[in-house]
Amino acid sequence: MSEKTRVIIKLSGEALSGQGRNVIDPEKVRNIAREVKAAYDMGTFEIGIIVGGGNIWRGAAAQEMGMERSSADYMGMLATILNALALQNAIEELGIETRTMTSLNIPQVAEPYIRRKAISNFKKDRVVIFGGGTGNPYFSTDTTSALRAAELGAERILMAKNGTDGVYDKDPRQHEDAVKYQELSHQEVLELGLGVMDSTASALCKDNGIEIVVFDMNQPGNIKRAAAGEPVGTRIY
């Protein structure tokens, strides 16, 4: 049996929220789960998922409250765990065995993150969702994605954007003449300051040869296509 390709899907917390008051919208979560299943059903991928927490808690709110940065970041980590558990439930409803692993120790609801255990879950054809960020303040979920990809041997990070179909030279929502990049090197991303990831995450991907694909997750089938290496969005290598 041929070796499967290991990929990490990076989702923003906002991708799970609806247009109304729901910070976690059940239908949006089910749509994401169906897209993950389409990639999983190809039978050639081991899938890890990292989800942000911006739909529940944002740093701007912490600043307004005058909150100390570390406390605010820990609250953000807890928000990512709530999202991870919601996504786990939706994927399991589709008949796929799933595990949530957290960098914060909450054994009542999820497994603690242990590298060898995560690899074992992949080998058992489970989708693995990583909650709680790195477990340390001052690090984003982008950095978590790069770190987990590096230590778990993932070849590709799929940055599933909520309505943005790739990387542009400037914000396409504000500039009609914005130009989309089809391909970029990690070095170009850092030198041009394109903000695909924070600089720590970008440097980790560059140093470890991890490919990044930035694409619009709202187009059906895009997660599957990005996982398979088809030309979708922007490829960074």
N, C-alpha and C positions, 0 to 999 in steps of 0.2 A: 504494500500500500504506500502510495507516494506521500511525502511529508506535506502537511497543510501549511499555508501561509498564515502567519499570525498578524492581525491588524488591530489597531486601536481606533475606535470611533470617539471623537470628541464632540459632545453636544453642549450647547449653551443651555443654561437654565431656562432662558426665555422661550426656548423651543418647546417646552412643556406647558407653557401658559397659553390661555385662550384670550379672546378679545374682551371678555367681560371681567368679572371680579375673580375668577378662578385662577389662583396662582399655579395650580396644577390642573390642567384641563384633561378630563378622561379621554376625550376623543383624540386630542393631539398626541397623548401618550400612546394610545392604541395605534395611531397612524405610524408613529416611529417604530413601535414594536413590529408592525407588519413589514416595514422597510428592512429592519434588521433580520427578520425571518427570511426575506427574499435572498439576502446575502448568505445567510446561514444554510439555506436549502441548496445552494450550489455545491455544498459538500467539500469545498476546497479551502475553507478559511476557519481559523480559530479566532473568535471575536471577543475583544475586550472593549468595554465602554466606560468613558469618563464623562460625567455630566456636571455642569456648573450649578450654582445656586442663586443666580441673579434674579430669578423670578420670585424668590422668597426674601432674600436679604442682600442689600447692596451697600458697598462702602460709603456711598454718598449719605445714606441715612445715618451711618455711624458717625460721620464727620459732623452732621447737623446736631447730633446728640452730644458731641464732644467726647465720644468714646475713645478709649485707648486702642491703638491699632491691633494689638495682639488679641484682645477680647473680641473685637469686631471680626477678625479673621476666623477665630474659632466658631463664632456664630455662623459665618459663611460655610465652614466645613460641615456643621450640622445640617445646614440647608441642603448641601449636596447629597447628604445621606438620605434625607426625605425624598428627594428626586430619584435617587438610585433605587429605593425600595418601591416607589410607584412604578418605575420602569421595569423592575424585576417582575412584579406582579403581572404586568401587561404582556411581557414576553412569555412567561410561564403559562398564561391563558391560551397561548398559541401552541402549547405542547412542547416547548423547548426548555430543557433543564437549565436553570440559571442560578448563579451564586452572586450575592453581593458581598464584597470584601471591603472592610473599612480600616483606615489608618488610625482612627480613634477606636478605642476598645469598647464596643457595645455588643457583647456576646449574645444578649437576648434577641437581637434582631439581625445580626450579620456576623459573618466570619471575620476574624482579625486578618489584616493583610500580612501574609507570609509568602515570600517569593516562591518557594518550592511548592507550597499549597496551591498558589495561583496557577503554576505550570501544570500541576496535577489536574486541576479543574479543566484547563484547556484540553489536556490529553483525553479527558473523559467526555469531550464534545459538549462541554457546558459553555454558555455565554457567561462571561465574568464581568460584573459591573463594579467599578472601584469608586467608593465614596470616601468623603473626608479629606480630599486633597492629599497633600504629602504628610499631613499630620502636624505640620509646622506652620506658624504664621509667616507672613511676608512672601509666601509662594502662591502663585496663581494655579488654577486648574490647567492652564496651558503648560506650565512647568510640570505639573503632575503627569500630564499626557506624555511629555517628552521623557520624563524619568521612568515611568512604567514601561514605555516602549523600549527604552534602552536596556533596562534590567531584565525584561521578560523576552527580549529578542524579537520584538515586533518589527516588521519590515516597513510598515506604512502607517502613518497617522491620517485618518480621514476627518478633516475639520468640516463638520456639517454645519453650514451657516444657515441662519433663519432669514432667507430672502436675498442673500448676496451670492452671486454665481461665480465668484472667483476673486482674484487679487487685481486691483486697479492702481494706476499711478496716483490717483486722487479719489476722493469720495464720489462715487457715481451718483449718489442721491443729491449731491449739491452741485456737481459739475457735469454738464451734458457732454463735454469733450473728454471725459475720463477715458483712458485707454486700458483695456483689460490685458493682462499678461497671460499667455498660454503656458509658458514655462519660465522658471527662475531658478537660479542657484541659491543655496543657503547664504552664500557670501553676498550676493546681490540684495537679498532681503535685509540683511544686517546693514549693509552700506547705504541702501536707499531709505532705511527706516520705514519700511512699508507697514509695520504693525500687524503682520500676520499673526504672530505670537509675541509675547514679551521677549525681551532680548535674552533672558536666561534660558527660556525654552528653545528659542531659535539656535542659540549656541550649542545646546545639548544635542539637538537634532543634527546640526552640522558636524559636530565632533564624532557622532556615532553613526553617521551615514544613514539616517532615517528619512525616508521620503515623506513629504506632506502633500496631501491633495486637498485643496480648498474648493468647496462646491456648495450649491444651493440644495439643501435637504428637502425643500418643499416640492421639488420635481420628482414624481414617482419613479423609482428604480435607480435614482442617482447613487444611493449608498452601495447598492450592488455593483453598479458600473465603476464607481471609484475604487471599491475593494479589488475589482478585477483588473485595475490598471487601464481601463478604457479612457479615451480622451474626454474628460469632463472637468469643468472648472479650470483651476490653475494647478499645475504640478510643480513642486519645489523639491529639488534633489541636491 
